[in-house]
Amino acid sequence: MKTVKLLGMLLIAGTLSTFAQKSEIKVNESVVKWTGNKIGGSHNGEIQIKNGYFELREGDIVGGKVVMDMNTITNNDVEDEGYNQKLVGHLKSDDFFGVENFPTATFVVSKASKFENGKAKVSGTITIKGKSEPITFDVFKKDNKYAAQLKIDRSKFDVRYGSNSFFDNLGDKAIDNIFILDIQIVI
């Protein structure tokens, strides 16, 4: 009888270990840095993660969601306070991210490879300004920290300002369509 109970407990424990575990993102320890390039320069800043989680199975990502609070976008490279606020206001406007109507941007994991030597390939859907696109990128893991760099084509999300994809004759006023998110997530 004891053997049957022990086998039953081991079977239940083994079954439970195959289910994914949800791990919440520690938003105060996680960082999203952005970089936007233009002819003759660039700008950079940060966006705070509002909330999110990873679903992990045996240490591998099997699901998850990251929500960024677009109202928290900042600029780190412009020292003049007036110009800095003008730039941040412009980034929040409909010319760029339209945060009044689209206060968050999200990424939802659809699949991921197993980590090998601390690296996995993650695929999912990113939604910015209400438009969704598939994206795949590398994630690097060390302990409870995950790092990734996403290169995003803003023209796919109707972020038109200064884009040669939408406007002709911008000359040296053109802004690259690709912007970069360097993400450090702690769970």
C-alpha positions as a LaTeX table, in Angstrom:
\begin{tabular}{lrrr}
\hline
Residue & $x$ (\AA) & $y$ (\AA) & $z$ (\AA) \\
\hline
Met1 & 0.00 & 0.00 & 0.00 \\
Lys2 & 2.83 & 2.40 & 0.88 \\
Thr3 & 4.47 & 1.62 & $-2.44$ \\
Val4 & 1.28 & 2.49 & $-4.34$ \\
Lys5 & 0.96 & 5.83 & $-2.49$ \\
Leu6 & 4.63 & 6.63 & $-3.13$ \\
Leu7 & 4.30 & 5.78 & $-6.83$ \\
Gly8 & 1.15 & 7.93 & $-7.02$ \\
Met9 & 2.93 & 10.89 & $-5.41$ \\
Leu10 & 5.92 & 10.52 & $-7.74$ \\
Leu11 & 3.61 & 10.37 & $-10.75$ \\
Ile12 & 1.80 & 13.55 & $-9.66$ \\
Ala13 & 5.11 & 15.33 & $-8.96$ \\
Gly14 & 6.48 & 14.27 & $-12.34$ \\
Thr15 & 3.33 & 15.45 & $-14.10$ \\
Leu16 & 3.37 & 18.83 & $-12.35$ \\
Ser17 & 6.99 & 19.45 & $-13.32$ \\
Thr18 & 6.07 & 19.23 & $-17.01$ \\
Phe19 & 3.67 & 22.19 & $-16.71$ \\
Ala20 & 4.98 & 25.69 & $-17.27$ \\
Gln21 & 5.54 & 27.97 & $-14.30$ \\
Lys22 & 4.54 & 31.61 & $-14.56$ \\
Ser23 & 7.26 & 34.04 & $-13.43$ \\
Glu24 & 6.32 & 37.71 & $-13.10$ \\
Ile25 & 8.71 & 40.34 & $-14.44$ \\
Lys26 & 10.33 & 42.49 & $-11.76$ \\
Val27 & 9.47 & 45.80 & $-13.41$ \\
Asn28 & 11.61 & 47.93 & $-11.06$ \\
Glu29 & 14.72 & 45.92 & $-11.94$ \\
Ser30 & 14.03 & 45.57 & $-15.68$ \\
Val31 & 15.02 & 48.14 & $-18.32$ \\
Val32 & 14.01 & 48.93 & $-21.90$ \\
Lys33 & 16.38 & 51.32 & $-23.69$ \\
Trp34 & 15.51 & 52.73 & $-27.12$ \\
Thr35 & 17.70 & 54.22 & $-29.84$ \\
Gly36 & 16.49 & 56.06 & $-32.92$ \\
Asn37 & 18.94 & 57.07 & $-35.63$ \\
Lys38 & 18.76 & 59.90 & $-38.12$ \\
Ile39 & 21.15 & 61.39 & $-40.62$ \\
Gly40 & 23.90 & 63.02 & $-38.59$ \\
Gly41 & 22.95 & 61.66 & $-35.20$ \\
Ser42 & 20.67 & 59.70 & $-32.94$ \\
His43 & 18.52 & 59.94 & $-29.84$ \\
Asn44 & 18.09 & 57.47 & $-27.00$ \\
Gly45 & 16.11 & 57.01 & $-23.85$ \\
Glu46 & 14.06 & 54.53 & $-21.87$ \\
Ile47 & 10.56 & 53.09 & $-21.63$ \\
Gln48 & 9.29 & 51.42 & $-18.47$ \\
Ile49 & 7.77 & 47.97 & $-18.44$ \\
Lys50 & 4.25 & 48.18 & $-17.02$ \\
Asn51 & 3.89 & 44.45 & $-16.35$ \\
Gly52 & 4.58 & 41.05 & $-17.79$ \\
Tyr53 & 5.58 & 37.48 & $-17.21$ \\
Phe54 & 7.38 & 34.51 & $-18.72$ \\
Glu55 & 6.04 & 30.99 & $-18.68$ \\
Leu56 & 9.00 & 28.69 & $-18.08$ \\
Arg57 & 9.31 & 24.94 & $-18.40$ \\
Glu58 & 12.55 & 23.40 & $-17.16$ \\
Gly59 & 14.21 & 26.82 & $-17.49$ \\
Asp60 & 13.08 & 27.43 & $-21.08$ \\
Ile61 & 10.62 & 30.11 & $-22.20$ \\
Val62 & 7.38 & 28.56 & $-23.46$ \\
Gly63 & 5.15 & 31.63 & $-23.28$ \\
Gly64 & 4.89 & 35.11 & $-21.93$ \\
Lys65 & 3.87 & 38.69 & $-22.38$ \\
Val66 & 5.62 & 42.04 & $-21.87$ \\
Val67 & 3.64 & 45.29 & $-21.66$ \\
Met68 & 5.50 & 48.60 & $-22.04$ \\
Asp69 & 4.01 & 51.85 & $-20.72$ \\
Met70 & 4.50 & 54.24 & $-23.65$ \\
Asn71 & 3.60 & 57.24 & $-21.45$ \\
Thr72 & 6.93 & 56.70 & $-19.63$ \\
Ile73 & 9.13 & 57.26 & $-22.70$ \\
Thr74 & 12.10 & 59.47 & $-21.86$ \\
Asn75 & 15.07 & 60.95 & $-23.67$ \\
Asn76 & 18.56 & 60.60 & $-22.18$ \\
Asp77 & 20.80 & 62.43 & $-24.65$ \\
Val78 & 19.33 & 65.97 & $-24.85$ \\
Glu79 & 20.56 & 68.06 & $-21.91$ \\
Asp80 & 18.52 & 71.21 & $-22.57$ \\
Glu81 & 15.35 & 70.63 & $-20.49$ \\
Gly82 & 13.08 & 72.57 & $-22.84$ \\
Tyr83 & 14.26 & 70.76 & $-25.97$ \\
Asn84 & 14.21 & 67.44 & $-24.11$ \\
Gln85 & 10.55 & 67.90 & $-23.14$ \\
Lys86 & 9.71 & 69.05 & $-26.66$ \\
Leu87 & 11.29 & 65.89 & $-28.10$ \\
Val88 & 9.54 & 63.61 & $-25.57$ \\
Gly89 & 6.23 & 65.35 & $-26.28$ \\
His90 & 6.76 & 64.81 & $-30.00$ \\
Leu91 & 7.54 & 61.11 & $-29.45$ \\
Lys92 & 4.28 & 60.78 & $-27.49$ \\
Ser93 & 2.29 & 62.59 & $-30.21$ \\
Asp94 & 0.46 & 60.99 & $-33.13$ \\
Asp95 & 3.52 & 61.72 & $-35.32$ \\
Phe96 & 5.25 & 58.89 & $-33.47$ \\
Phe97 & 3.62 & 56.62 & $-30.86$ \\
Gly98 & 0.26 & 58.33 & $-30.22$ \\
Val99 & 0.28 & 57.44 & $-26.53$ \\
Glu100 & $-3.03$ & 59.15 & $-25.82$ \\
Asn101 & $-4.80$ & 56.53 & $-27.95$ \\
Phe102 & $-2.18$ & 53.77 & $-27.60$ \\
Pro103 & $-0.77$ & 53.96 & $-24.06$ \\
Thr104 & 0.92 & 50.55 & $-24.19$ \\
Ala105 & 2.96 & 48.43 & $-26.58$ \\
Thr106 & 3.05 & 44.67 & $-26.10$ \\
Phe107 & 5.03 & 41.60 & $-27.03$ \\
Val108 & 3.46 & 38.14 & $-26.74$ \\
Val109 & 5.60 & 35.01 & $-27.03$ \\
Ser110 & 4.32 & 32.42 & $-29.49$ \\
Lys111 & 7.29 & 30.01 & $-29.41$ \\
Ala112 & 10.90 & 29.73 & $-28.37$ \\
Ser113 & 13.77 & 27.35 & $-28.80$ \\
Lys114 & 15.48 & 25.70 & $-25.85$ \\
Phe115 & 18.37 & 27.63 & $-24.33$ \\
Glu116 & 21.75 & 26.39 & $-25.53$ \\
Asn117 & 24.83 & 28.04 & $-24.03$ \\
Gly118 & 22.55 & 30.71 & $-22.54$ \\
Lys119 & 20.93 & 31.63 & $-25.89$ \\
Ala120 & 17.48 & 30.94 & $-27.33$ \\
Lys121 & 15.48 & 32.19 & $-30.30$ \\
Val122 & 12.11 & 33.69 & $-29.36$ \\
Ser123 & 9.23 & 34.41 & $-31.74$ \\
Gly124 & 6.03 & 36.28 & $-31.11$ \\
Thr125 & 3.87 & 39.25 & $-31.95$ \\
Ile126 & 4.71 & 42.85 & $-31.17$ \\
Thr127 & 1.91 & 45.41 & $-31.11$ \\
Ile128 & 2.58 & 49.15 & $-31.41$ \\
Lys129 & $-0.10$ & 51.77 & $-32.12$ \\
Gly130 & $-2.68$ & 48.99 & $-32.42$ \\
Lys131 & $-0.82$ & 47.28 & $-35.28$ \\
Ser132 & 0.66 & 43.80 & $-34.79$ \\
Glu133 & 3.62 & 42.20 & $-36.55$ \\
Pro134 & 5.53 & 38.95 & $-36.07$ \\
Ile135 & 9.10 & 39.23 & $-34.81$ \\
Thr136 & 11.91 & 36.77 & $-33.98$ \\
Phe137 & 15.04 & 37.60 & $-32.00$ \\
Asp138 & 17.75 & 36.07 & $-29.80$ \\
Val139 & 17.39 & 36.07 & $-26.01$ \\
Phe140 & 20.38 & 35.64 & $-23.73$ \\
Lys141 & 19.85 & 34.21 & $-20.25$ \\
Lys142 & 22.01 & 34.35 & $-17.16$ \\
Asp143 & 20.42 & 33.25 & $-13.89$ \\
Asn144 & 17.13 & 35.18 & $-13.64$ \\
Lys145 & 18.12 & 37.85 & $-16.19$ \\
Tyr146 & 17.12 & 37.88 & $-19.85$ \\
Ala147 & 18.58 & 40.24 & $-22.46$ \\
Ala148 & 17.52 & 40.89 & $-26.04$ \\
Gln149 & 17.94 & 43.47 & $-28.78$ \\
Leu150 & 14.98 & 44.08 & $-31.07$ \\
Lys151 & 15.33 & 45.95 & $-34.35$ \\
Ile152 & 11.88 & 47.23 & $-35.25$ \\
Asp153 & 10.72 & 48.77 & $-38.51$ \\
Arg154 & 8.51 & 51.63 & $-37.32$ \\
Ser155 & 6.92 & 52.06 & $-40.75$ \\
Lys156 & 5.04 & 48.77 & $-40.18$ \\
Phe157 & 3.34 & 50.38 & $-37.17$ \\
Asp158 & 2.26 & 53.62 & $-38.88$ \\
Val159 & 5.00 & 55.65 & $-37.18$ \\
Arg160 & 5.43 & 57.95 & $-40.16$ \\
Tyr161 & 7.20 & 61.14 & $-39.05$ \\
Gly162 & 10.42 & 61.73 & $-41.00$ \\
Ser163 & 10.20 & 58.37 & $-42.79$ \\
Asn164 & 11.38 & 58.05 & $-46.39$ \\
Ser165 & 8.80 & 55.26 & $-46.70$ \\
Phe166 & 5.99 & 57.83 & $-46.51$ \\
Phe167 & 7.51 & 61.17 & $-47.53$ \\
Asp168 & 9.72 & 62.22 & $-50.46$ \\
Asn169 & 12.50 & 64.82 & $-50.43$ \\
Leu170 & 13.27 & 64.67 & $-46.69$ \\
Gly171 & 16.98 & 64.96 & $-47.40$ \\
Asp172 & 18.98 & 65.27 & $-44.18$ \\
Lys173 & 15.74 & 65.46 & $-42.15$ \\
Ala174 & 15.04 & 61.73 & $-42.67$ \\
Ile175 & 14.84 & 59.45 & $-39.65$ \\
Asp176 & 15.73 & 55.77 & $-39.99$ \\
Asn177 & 12.75 & 53.43 & $-40.07$ \\
Ile178 & 14.58 & 50.95 & $-37.83$ \\
Phe179 & 14.67 & 51.75 & $-34.14$ \\
Ile180 & 16.36 & 49.57 & $-31.54$ \\
Leu181 & 15.11 & 48.29 & $-28.21$ \\
Asp182 & 17.75 & 46.92 & $-25.83$ \\
Ile183 & 15.85 & 44.98 & $-23.21$ \\
Gln184 & 17.01 & 43.64 & $-19.84$ \\
Ile185 & 14.33 & 41.67 & $-18.00$ \\
Val186 & 14.63 & 40.30 & $-14.46$ \\
Ile187 & 12.18 & 37.70 & $-13.18$ \\
\hline
\end{tabular}
